[in-house]
Amino acid sequence: MRNLSSLPVSTTIRANWKEVLSVTTVAAALCLWNDAEAAAAALSLGPDAVAFAKSLPELSLPGLPFTVSSASLSLLLVFRTNKAYERWWEARCIWGAIINTCRDIVRQSLVRMDPQDMALKAEVTRLVSAFPRSLIYHVGERTDISNLVLEKKYRKILTDEETDKLLKCTHKPMTVTGMLADAVHRAKLPVIDEMKIDQDITKFSDYYGMCERIFKTPIPLSYTRLTSRFLSIWLLTLPLALYAAITPHWLIIPITAIIAFFIFGIEEIAFQIEEPFSALAMNAMADGIDASIFEALELEKKDPFTFKPRDGADAQPQKFAAFFSKPAAPPREAGVAIEAEPELAAASTVVKNVEGRFRFAASAAPAQDGLPGLPHQPRPDGAQED
């Protein structure tokens, strides 16, 4: 009952009331035309009016054309609705990935950057918050109101210098990613740590590229127009087929109105979700990002992370320096052998012993289980081994 009680405030009815009213008007006019004789007699308009109404031809159509064409109309509606839903779902998946990436960039920045660089951590957090706001504006309608809303949101989270820089640029999401990369570079992190954060920043470029592809590539206009024209003609002529099949005839008026409401509603749903960025709650998702990342920043200010790589990137320069600082080996004189290091000498002895044992076992192994033993290979010069 809740769904039925919300019909008067339905957005589908408000979007299609003109089309539904047109089909209902055609059905009412058809009833008055075909039942003019009975109407004239009921209103006592006189014998002349009754005779004129009786002379009017009856307007009707067989139901077979509508039965045959309904399959094609259904295919067109289903295809358009499915494609529109695929676009909406793809946009929702992209925004889900944006939410995760924003939180991951802030998490890595808070952990990997020096605890003393709190101003730099706050800058990264502000710029991460500015990315979804910039993307919402980038894939939305550009109006004076949207410009004012964007500036208000920028000034709420960014500094005046950062706000002025973003307001002057055309491609705001790309500018934010560049500012983020610069902030991470100024942190002077180890190479591995900086690469990890930069990989997430690079994902931002993929995300706004995917959104641009959806935003700038709508469903072909010729397809949507064909579907709309086919549907309009089909519904406007439907009362002609229902007139002979329904008694009393005046019932075709509410029946046609209900059919028109639902079928036009299917087309309206496809039209609404075809442009997913106007149907998704992107501002609510951006608010959720802000709540989580700024909360993490406040916790970091109260209790900073003290993450240090364990025998990781920080230790590598010292290891390389110690390795290359070893004194060079003295030059070898003619006829004088240089004594090998003890480790190398021991390893060479072990290898020689293993090699000798293997050769002995291969030459002496008899045939087993019908398999021949390993043949003894003589030396190329004909000399026998010891």
Secondary structure, 3 states (H helix, E strand, C coil): CHHHHCHHHCHHHHHHHHHHHHHHHHHHHHHHHHCHHHHHHHCCCCHHHHHHHHHCCCCCCCCHHHHHHHHHHHHHHHHHHHHHHHHHHHHHHHHHHHHHHHHHHHHHHHHHCCCCCHHHHHHHHHHHHHHHHHHHHHCCCCCHHHHHHHHHHHHHHCCHHHHHHHHHCCCHHHHHHHHHHHHHHHCCCCHHHHHHHHHHHHHHHHHHHHHHHHHHCCCCHHHHHHHHHHHHHHHHHHHHHHCCCCCCHHHHHHHHHHHHHHHHHHHHHHHHHHCHHHCCCHHHHHHHHHHHHHHHHHHHHHCCCCCCCCCCHHHHHHHHHHHHCCCCCCCCCCCCCCCCCHHHHHHHHHHHHHHHHHHHHHHHCCCECCECCCCCCCCCCCCCCC
